[in-house]
Amino acid sequence: AIRTNNWSKYQKITAENVEQFSWNDAALLYDICDTYYNYITDKKGLALAINWGKHVIDFGESVDKYVLLTKLSLKLKEYSLAKDFAQKGKAFANVLQLNSDALNPLLEEAQKHI
């Protein structure tokens, strides 16, 4: 489905199979969520990707994971959720003294709509 740019087929296949075949592979799950962010517009699909992304965080936090979850939430127009992910990402980054600059414009965007 990826090679043919058939995103509706990709969404159908992943929705049916992620939990069975990719649930324990954080990198693959992250890639699937990223693909949803870039190519899927269906609200149900984006909501699924957010749930999968939350599971990716269970494997270990990172600023990149919070950035992706924030972007997915913004794309879904779930601004409160986006704000929560951005704030959690910034808090995580602050504790470890990591750069969280990528979250700043996303947090601002979410706050505009709340």
N, C-alpha and C positions, 0 to 999 in steps of 0.2 A: 504494500500500500504506500510506503514511503517513496519508493522508486518511481511510482506512477503518479505521485502527488494526489492520490485518491484519499483525501483526509476524512471523508465520511466513512470509508471502509476501515481506515486506520482507527478511527474512533470506535467503531463497532467491535473490531477485533480486540482492541485494548480494554474496552469496557467489559467485555466478556471474559478476558483472560488474565488481566493484571494480577488479581489476588491469587490466582492459582499458580501462575508461572513466574511472576516478577516480584512478589510480595517481600521476599527476603533479600533482594538485590537493590541496595540503596542507590547505586550509580545508575542502574537501568531505570529504576523508578523516577529518579531525578530527570533523566533524559526524556522519559515519556511525558512528565509534567512540563518540561521545557518545550517539547514539541506541541503539546496542547496550547501552551501560551502563544507560540508563534503561528499556529495554523488552524486551531479550532475556535469557532465562534459560538457554538451551541452552548447555551447556559447550563444544561444538564451535564455536558461534557466538562465544562470548566469547573463545575462544582465537584465532579468526580476527581479531577486533577488536584483540586485543593485538598480533598480528603487524602489522596495518595501522598501529596506533599507533606501533610501533617505526619503521616507515617514515616516519611523520609527523615523528618526531624527527630523521630524516635531513635533513629540509628546514631544520631549525634548532630548537634547544632552546628551551623556555620552561617556566616553573613550571606553567602550566595544562596543558601536555601531560603533564608528569610526574604531576600530580595525577590526570588522567584515566587514565593507564596504571596508576597505583597502585590507583585505585578498581576498574578492570576486573579487576586481579589479585586484589584482595580478594573481589570478587564471585565469581570463579572458585575462590576458596579456595586460591590459589597464593601463600601467605604469604611465602615466601622471595623470590619474584619481586616481590611488592608492596614488601617491605622494600628490595630493590635499587633499584627505581624511585624510592621515596621518598628514599633516601639520595643517589642521583644528582641528583635534583631539588634537594635541599637544598644539595649541593655546588655545583651550577650557580648557584643563587641567591646563595650566599655569595660566589662569585667576583665576581659582578656587583653585589653588595650589594643584592639584591632581597629582597622579603618572601617568606618561605617558610612562613609560619604555617599555611597550608592543609594542608601536608604533615605537620605534627606529629601530629595525631590519627590520621592514616592510618598513619604509621610506628608509633605506639603500638599500634594495632590489629593490625598485621602482627606485631609483636614478641610480642604476647600468645600467638600461635598457633605460635611457632617453638620 
